[in-house]
Amino acid sequence: MPLPSAAAFNRLVHALADGRGLLGSARQRQWRTARPALPFVPTTVMAPGELVMMDSTVLDAFVVLDDGVVERPELTIALDVATRSICAAVLRAKGTRSADAAELLAQMMVPAPLRDSWSEALAMEASVIPYERLLSVDARLKGAAARPVITPQTIVVDQGNVFISSSFIAACDSLGISVQPTPPGNGPDKGHVERTFSSIKTLFVQHVAGYTGAHTGERGRDVEGEAVWTLGQLNDLLQEWIICGWQERGHDGLRHPMMPRCALSPNEMWAALVSVCGYVPVPLGREDYIELMPLKRQKINDYGIRIDYRTYDAAVLNPYRGERSTAADGLWEIHYNPHAPGRVWVRMPRPGQPRGWVWEEVPWIHGTLVTVPFTDFTWQHVRRAVARRADRAEHEHDLALALRELLERAAAGHGTRREKAVAARARSAGTGGDVWGILYGRQPGPVSGAPEPEEDDAFDDEGDECEDEGDECEDELPASDSVLGAWPSGLAPLSEPLASTAQDGGVPASRRAQVTVYDPFEESLRW
């Protein structure tokens, strides 16, 4: 059979393949296969919060963690389809958990405070948002930044483990939010948030030192050496850019019926829709924040509560040891924070309370051994490295000692590269973001990326003597000795910020960052 010429053969191949995308890259062919069946039906959304899309991606930039560890963080955002507003954004080191997605839910409903390092032009009062009218409805907007406060009704997520986990579904149920998962591998079903990630890359990330590009072909030499921003500093820059660079920028997909030729910004669209749809504030209390954390249902045994070889016990569990709860399965509802697993919260019946129950905080029994912040990711690394040679109780003690040695060794600059990365991620998880700080009423510090320590109540006896003598004791104490045993931002006990907020009637005043070299109280607990 006579064969056609090369030019004729190429024309035949293109005639068959061009319309079907068969000559594209593997990623392009996969994207074309995942498209829904034609014809496309656009989603019409008429109110803020009616449809919100969530997704996570690895940011195309390197950040510097503790001990000089350099890696790419993960960004999780929530996008309101009606206004194209980035309602919330969480930047974490690798290992986004369901707790981060739950934080995103609460961050959407809480006004973003105007930080001290930001310009007054970023305040909601100076924007196109009807500030005075909204302030009369929601007093929390006083001093807030120009970011919309949107309560979602339906959230569209992909099939990622973070979003289809039982913890995230329970968090959405507690707030009355419907979850709509997309089919597996179907990116076009949440195309709005995918396109927003592309815009974040071109408008913000490519101007950050340590930009990696979309793939290795767009990456230069020694990109890791160009990284200068810490995780907290980059998060501060991102939050500021969202307010001044995204919310105030015109979007071609936002049009007003009376001005169809004018592209509106997300803030302008929210101002137009909120005047028609209304605004209902949803204040969240301490119980609501705890309920957003990951959930486990277990028994309360004689030894307490055991989660992943960590035993939690306290005197508040005594009346309920071995007892069944009022739930249908007889198990107790327990919530924990994987970024700070040093304590859990148990829902206990309390007839005298308005809700009939309270959250009781139960600490880890080996919390005095490990005073350095750690995460569940760090704990899993230690579990894989330490072999079990005794019973469960002794093995847990060995794990706690190994965890302390790992964190101290990494802090001193020793250990393998893997151990340094694990310890750096643990510290960045506790201090890298101010999400929980905003939720619990603590304002971010004026220094970008440098969270301020809070005073510890370890020396309550000495503090009582100073209260009787007036302010003379404050002048006698040096500045370096006044914050012994301070907790990092984001890991402070819930009772401390909530108690100060309740007493003062507002947000507690920020304290000046101080440094201490030696902490005898922590050393005594360690020994």
SULMOWO-V219171 format. One record per helix or strand of 3 or more residues. SS is the DSSP state (helix for helix, strand for strand). FROM is the first residue (numbers start at 1). TO is the last residue. If there is no record, write none. Layout:
[[SS | FROM | TO] [SS | FROM | TO]]
//
This chain:
[[helix | 6 | 20] [helix | 26 | 33] [strand | 52 | 64] [helix | 66 | 68] [strand | 70 | 80] [strand | 85 | 92] [helix | 98 | 109] [helix | 120 | 122] [helix | 124 | 126] [helix | 131 | 137] [helix | 139 | 141] [strand | 154 | 157] [helix | 166 | 174] [strand | 178 | 181] [helix | 187 | 203] [helix | 205 | 207] [helix | 216 | 218] [helix | 224 | 226] [helix | 231 | 246] [strand | 250 | 256] [strand | 259 | 265] [helix | 266 | 277] [helix | 286 | 291] [strand | 294 | 298] [strand | 304 | 307] [strand | 310 | 312] [helix | 315 | 320] [strand | 332 | 336] [strand | 343 | 349] [strand | 357 | 364] [helix | 376 | 385] [helix | 392 | 411] [helix | 417 | 431] [helix | 435 | 439] [helix | 460 | 469] [helix | 472 | 476] [helix | 479 | 481] [helix | 494 | 504] [helix | 520 | 526]]
//
